[in-house]
Amino acid sequence: MRDKGVILLFTSRSQTLTSERQSMLSAIGKRNRLAQFRVHKIASGIRMFESVLFPQQFIRIDDGACDMMVLQLDTVNDRF
């Protein structure tokens, strides 16, 4: 995945992950701008996915669960 590229994350052939509202993530969304995420390369092999419609809202995957978190990207870069 290219840094700064925009992707859709599909959960099935007809559904995508979408940022329904600020800090809310749905796995039954349609293919539209709510389903677009910008790729950010943080370090080698580490990527973060930022909502295109809700800047600074990132997908978080932790222990098999997936949700949205609000984060300043520059603070993430400081950690790596």
N, C-alpha and C positions, 0 to 999 in steps of 0.2 A: 504494500500500500504506500502510495506516495504521500509525503508530507504535504499537508494543506489540501489534499484531494477530498472530494465529497463522495460519500458512499451511502447506500441503503443497506440495512441489516435485516434480512428476511428471517421470519420464524416459520414460514411455510411458503407455498407457491403464490399465495394471494395475500399474505399478511406480513407486516414489517414491525420492527420496533419503532415506536413513535414517541416524541416528547409532547404529550397531550397538553400539558400546561407547565408552568415553571415548577421544576422539581418533581414532575410526575412522568412516569414511563409506562407505556402500554405495549403489549406484545400482539395486539390484534388490530393494528392500524392499517390504513390504506397507503398506497404509494403516492405520496404527495410531499410537500415541503416539510411537513412535520416529521417525516421519516428520513430526512437528510442529516447526515453527521459529517463534520469535518475531521479529517485525520490529523493528529499532531504527533510527530515523532519526538518522544521524550528522551530516549536513550536507545542503544542498540537492542533491537528486539522488543522494545516497549512502546506502545502506541496508546493514545487517549482519543476518545471520540466525543467531539463537542457538537451540541445541537446547533444547526444552522439558524433556526428561528429564535432560539433562546441562548445567546452567547453566554459563555462562562458556565453553562450547564453541561456536565459531562456524564457519560454512562459510567457506572461503577459496577464491576463484577467482583463479588466477594463471597466465598464459600458457597458457590452454586447459585447465589441470588444476584439479580440484576436490578439496579435502580438508578436514579439520577442524583447527582450531587452538584452543589454550587461550589465553584473553585476558581480562584484566580490562576491563570496558566503560568504566570511568572513565578508563583510560589512553588509550583510543581517542578519547574526547571531547576530551582534552587536545591531541591532534594536529590537530584541525580547529578 
